[in-house]
Amino acid sequence: MNWNIPPLFPVKGVIFDMDGLMLDTERMIQYSWEVTGGELGYSNFGSNILHTLGMSRAQRNQYFLEKYGEDFPLQQFTDRYHEVYHTYEREHGIPQKKGLKELLELLKQRQIPMAVATSTHGEHTIPELKRQGIFSYFQEIVTGDMVKEGKPNPRIYQLTCEKLQLWPEEVLALEDSYNGIRSASQAGTKVIMIPDILTDDTPVSSYLYGKMESLTQVAQWISGQEK
C-alpha cells in the first residue's frame, strides 16, 4: 500500500485520539456488540461500529434509536455489552497499537506537548490511560463529556488546542475514524490518518495532511528517518 507521507512541519504539539488509535479497543467493542446484539435477537449487530466510530455516547445512542426504533432496549444493550467487553478485557487485556510507546517517548524527549481528544467519557478514559501506563505522558486530556457537540464537530479539538495554548495549525492530530478526522481538520490542525477498522481514506482525503501505516511510522517521520 502507498502511504501519503507529507513534508514534516514544525510540530509544536500532538493530539491523540484514544480508541482505535492508541489502543486496539474498536474490535473489542465490535465483538461485544455482536455478542450482545445476537442475544437480543439482532443479526450482524457488530457492523454498526462502521457507522459510529468517533461518536460520543449520546450520538451513538441516538444512532441506535434512529436505526432500530424507540423500542430498542438501549439500557439493557448498554449494560450487557459493557459486561461482555469487560469480561474480554479481563481475560485478554487491551493491546496498545504498534509504535505507541516509541512515539510517546520520542515526543517526551523532544519536549513536544501531548494531549488526548477522545469521544469516550472521562470515567472510562482516565482509568484506562492509567492502566496502560501512559497517563503521565499527556499534558491535557479532553473527553467526550467535556464538550456539548461530539466529533465530527470541531469543538473537542478546538478545546484541546486551547488547553495546550497552541494555535491549531501548529498541532498534529492523529486519528483513525472519519468523524475524528473531520473534527480535527475543521478545527484547523494537520491530521494524519492511521487506519484501524476503516482503511479507505477516500471519504476524508480532502481533510488529511497525510496517511501512515502505524504510530511507528509517525515516530520515524518526526525523527527524520522516514523519507
HELIX and SHEET records of a PDB file:
HELIX    1   1 GLU A   26  GLU A   39  1                                  14    
HELIX    2   2 PHE A   45  ASN A   48  5                                   4    
HELIX    3   3 ILE A   49  THR A   52  1                                   4    
HELIX    4   4 ARG A   57  TYR A   68  1                                  12    
HELIX    5   5 LEU A   74  HIS A   92  1                                  19    
HELIX    6   6 LEU A  100  GLN A  109  1                                  10    
HELIX    7   7 GLY A  122  ARG A  131  1                                  10    
HELIX    8   8 PHE A  135  TYR A  137  5                                   3    
HELIX    9   9 GLY A  144  MET A  146  5                                   3    
HELIX   10  10 ARG A  155  LEU A  164  1                                  10    
HELIX   11  11 PRO A  168  GLU A  170  5                                   3    
HELIX   12  12 TYR A  178  ALA A  187  1                                  10    
HELIX   13  13 THR A  202  TYR A  207  5                                   6    
HELIX   14  14 LEU A  215  SER A  223  1                                   9    
SHEET    1   A 6 GLU A 140  VAL A 142  0                                        
SHEET    2   A 6 MET A 114  ALA A 117  1                                        
SHEET    3   A 6 GLY A  13  PHE A  16  1                                        
SHEET    4   A 6 VAL A 171  GLU A 175  1                                        
SHEET    5   A 6 LYS A 190  MET A 193  1                                        
SHEET    6   A 6 GLY A 210  LYS A 211  1                                        
END                                                                             
